[in-house]
Amino acid sequence: MRSDEVLKKAEEGFKESNKVLIRELVRDLEERGISPVISIGGKIRNLKLANVARKKSLEKELKKSGLESSDFCVLEEKEPKQKSSLVFVIKKTSGKIKQYKNTHLISDFNRDIAFFAN
């Protein structure tokens, strides 16, 4: 194996292990009753993994557009103060983040497919 192939394989391994670590960290914190707090756009957000229905509907859209659902993380505000809470879609490999209103998630996400595809 050439050195550039070794570096590429190592980079892929690091990316995959980081995905697993982040996912496990969020789950572990939630199991212990500790909410992950993340700073997005300069604001501290109390987030949780998105509910199953929301995640499934987003996975359908990802599949239609040819994107891998395993490359995305969907988080939502834990205790929204207003009815239309925010949902955060994060592409793991690029670190791209977009926030959407819960009520417009699918339509607005479809508008931004090109942003995540590049």
Backbone hydrogen bonds in HBPLUS format (Angstrom, degrees):
<---DONOR---> <-ACCEPTOR-->    atom                        ^
c    i                          cat <-CA-CA->   ^        H-A-AA   ^      H-
h    n   atom  resd res      DA  || num        DHA   H-A  angle D-A-AA Bond
n    s   type  num  typ     dist DA aas  dist angle  dist       angle   num
A0005-GLU N   A0002-ARG O   3.12 MM   3  5.27 122.8  2.47  98.8 112.9     1
A0006-VAL N   A0002-ARG O   3.00 MM   4  6.34 153.5  2.08 150.6 158.6     2
A0007-LEU N   A0003-SER O   2.94 MM   4  6.19 161.0  1.98 149.2 153.8     3
A0008-LYS N   A0004-ASP O   3.00 MM   4  6.15 154.7  2.07 138.8 145.8     4
A0009-LYS N   A0005-GLU O   2.93 MM   4  6.15 162.9  1.96 149.6 153.8     5
A0010-ALA N   A0006-VAL O   2.89 MM   4  6.10 157.4  1.94 150.0 156.7     6
A0011-GLU N   A0007-LEU O   2.89 MM   4  6.09 158.1  1.94 148.7 154.5     7
A0012-GLU N   A0008-LYS O   2.97 MM   4  6.24 159.6  2.02 150.2 155.4     8
A0013-GLY N   A0009-LYS O   2.95 MM   4  6.16 154.2  2.02 145.0 152.4     9
A0014-PHE N   A0010-ALA O   2.92 MM   4  6.22 154.0  1.99 150.0 156.6    10
A0015-LYS N   A0011-GLU O   3.00 MM   4  6.26 163.6  2.02 152.9 156.8    11
A0016-GLU N   A0012-GLU O   3.00 MM   4  6.21 165.5  2.03 150.2 154.1    12
A0017-SER N   A0013-GLY O   2.91 MM   4  6.06 160.4  1.95 147.7 153.6    13
A0018-ASN N   A0014-PHE O   2.88 MM   4  6.05 153.1  1.96 148.8 156.2    14
A0019-LYS N   A0015-LYS O   3.05 MM   4  6.33 154.0  2.12 147.9 154.4    15
A0020-VAL N   A0016-GLU O   3.11 MM   4  6.39 163.4  2.13 151.1 154.8    16
A0021-LEU N   A0017-SER O   2.90 MM   4  6.09 161.1  1.93 148.3 153.9    17
A0022-ILE N   A0018-ASN O   2.93 MM   4  6.08 166.1  1.95 153.1 156.0    18
A0023-ARG N   A0019-LYS O   3.00 MM   4  6.14 169.7  2.01 152.0 155.4    19
A0024-GLU N   A0020-VAL O   2.87 MM   4  5.98 164.5  1.90 152.4 157.1    20
A0025-LEU N   A0021-LEU O   2.82 MM   4  5.91 151.3  1.90 144.9 153.5    21
A0026-VAL N   A0022-ILE O   2.98 MM   4  6.21 165.8  2.00 156.0 158.2    22
A0027-ARG N   A0023-ARG O   3.06 MM   4  6.29 166.6  2.08 149.2 153.1    23
A0028-ASP N   A0024-GLU O   2.80 MM   4  5.90 161.6  1.84 148.2 154.0    24
A0029-LEU N   A0025-LEU O   2.92 MM   4  6.08 163.9  1.94 152.0 156.3    25
A0030-GLU N   A0026-VAL O   2.99 MM   4  6.20 161.8  2.02 150.2 155.3    26
A0031-GLU N   A0027-ARG O   2.86 MM   4  6.09 156.6  1.92 152.2 158.7    27
A0032-ARG N   A0028-ASP O   3.14 MM   4  6.34 142.3  2.29 142.6 151.9    28
A0032-ARG N   A0029-LEU O   3.20 MM   3  5.21 127.3  2.50  94.7 108.0    29
A0034-ILE N   A0029-LEU O   2.73 MM   5  4.89 152.8  1.81 159.9 150.4    30
A0033-GLY N   A0030-GLU O   3.00 MM   3  4.96 157.3  2.06 102.6 108.9    31
A0047-LEU N   A0036-PRO O   3.18 MM  11  5.95 157.1  2.23 171.4 176.4    32
A0038-ILE N   A0045-ARG O   2.87 MM   7  5.25 154.4  1.94 154.2 157.0    33
A0045-ARG N   A0038-ILE O   2.69 MM   7  5.25 161.1  1.72 149.3 156.2    34
A0040-ILE N   A0043-LYS O   2.93 MM   3  5.49 153.1  2.00 161.0 155.6    35
A0043-LYS N   A0040-ILE O   3.16 MM   3  5.49 166.8  2.18 113.3 116.8    36
A0078-LYS N   A0046-ASN O   2.80 MM  32  5.75 168.5  1.82 151.8 150.2    37
A0048-LYS N   A0076-GLU O   2.87 MM  28  5.57 146.3  1.99 154.7 165.8    38
A0076-GLU N   A0048-LYS O   2.89 MM  28  5.57 158.4  1.93 157.1 164.4    39
A0050-ALA N   A0074-VAL O   2.92 MM  24  5.53 163.9  1.95 145.6 140.4    40
A0055-LYS N   A0051-ASN O   3.04 MM   4  6.27 162.3  2.07 155.8 161.5    41
A0056-LYS N   A0052-VAL O   2.84 MM   4  6.02 159.5  1.88 155.3 160.7    42
A0057-SER N   A0053-ALA O   3.07 MM   4  6.27 162.5  2.10 149.0 152.9    43
A0058-LEU N   A0054-ARG O   3.14 MM   4  6.34 152.4  2.22 143.9 151.3    44
A0059-GLU N   A0055-LYS O   2.87 MM   4  6.11 150.8  1.96 147.0 155.8    45
A0060-LYS N   A0056-LYS O   3.07 MM   4  6.39 148.6  2.17 148.9 155.7    46
A0062-LEU N   A0058-LEU O   2.96 MM   4  6.29 153.7  2.03 150.5 158.5    47
A0063-LYS N   A0059-GLU O   2.93 MM   4  6.12 159.0  1.97 149.2 154.4    48
A0064-LYS N   A0060-LYS O   3.00 MM   4  6.28 158.8  2.05 149.0 154.5    49
A0065-SER N   A0061-GLU O   3.13 MM   4  6.34 148.8  2.23 142.6 150.3    50
A0067-LEU N   A0062-LEU O   2.91 MM   5  5.03 149.4  2.00 153.0 148.7    51
A0066-GLY N   A0063-LYS O   3.12 MM   3  5.06 154.4  2.19 100.3 108.3    52
A0071-ASP N   A0068-GLU O   3.12 MM   3  5.51 157.9  2.17 108.9 115.8    53
A0072-PHE N   A0069-SER O   3.14 MM   3  5.47 163.4  2.17 114.9 116.7    54
A0092-LYS N   A0071-ASP O   2.75 MM  21  5.39 156.7  1.80 151.4 158.2    55
A0073-CYS N   A0090-ILE O   2.85 MM  17  5.12 154.2  1.92 147.4 155.9    56
A0090-ILE N   A0073-CYS O   2.87 MM  17  5.12 162.5  1.91 155.9 160.5    57
A0075-LEU N   A0088-PHE O   2.91 MM  13  5.11 165.9  1.93 153.1 156.3    58
A0088-PHE N   A0075-LEU O   2.70 MM  13  5.11 169.3  1.72 152.7 156.6    59
A0077-GLU N   A0086-LEU O   3.29 MM   9  6.05 152.9  2.37 165.0 167.4    60
A0102-ASN N   A0085-SER O   2.78 MM  17  5.50 157.5  1.83 177.8 170.3    61
A0087-VAL N   A0100-TYR O   2.74 MM  13  5.19 162.0  1.77 156.5 162.4    62
A0100-TYR N   A0087-VAL O   2.77 MM  13  5.19 158.2  1.82 154.7 162.2    63
A0089-VAL N   A0098-LYS O   2.92 MM   9  5.47 164.5  1.95 165.2 168.7    64
A0098-LYS N   A0089-VAL O   3.04 MM   9  5.47 154.6  2.11 150.7 158.7    65
A0091-LYS N   A0096-LYS O   2.89 MM   5  5.29 162.0  1.92 153.7 159.6    66
A0095-GLY N   A0091-LYS O   2.72 MM   4  5.37 140.9  1.87 151.3 163.0    67
A0104-HIS N   A0101-LYS O   2.94 MM   3  5.43 151.0  2.03 115.8 124.4    68
A0108-ASP N   A0104-HIS O   2.98 MM   4  5.86 165.1  2.00 161.0 165.9    69
A0109-PHE N   A0105-LEU O   2.81 MM   4  5.81 151.5  1.89 148.4 157.6    70
A0110-ASN N   A0106-ILE O   2.96 MM   4  6.12 162.0  1.99 152.1 156.0    71
A0111-ARG N   A0107-SER O   3.30 MM   4  6.54 143.9  2.44 136.5 145.4    72
A0112-ASP N   A0108-ASP O   3.26 MM   4  6.56 134.1  2.48 136.7 148.1    73
A0112-ASP N   A0109-PHE O   2.88 MM   3  5.06 131.2  2.12 101.5 115.5    74
A0113-ILE N   A0110-ASN O   3.49 MM   3  5.28 171.8  2.50 101.6 103.1    75
A0115-PHE N   A0112-ASP O   2.93 MM   3  5.26 125.2  2.24 108.3 122.7    76
A0116-PHE N   A0112-ASP O   3.36 MM   4  6.82 151.7  2.44 154.5 161.7    77
A0116-PHE N   A0113-ILE O   3.11 MM   3  5.37 119.1  2.49 102.7 116.4    78
A0117-ALA N   A0113-ILE O   2.90 MM   4  6.08 146.5  2.01 151.5 162.4    79
A0118-ASN N   A0114-ALA O   3.28 MM   4  6.32 145.2  2.41 146.1 150.0    80
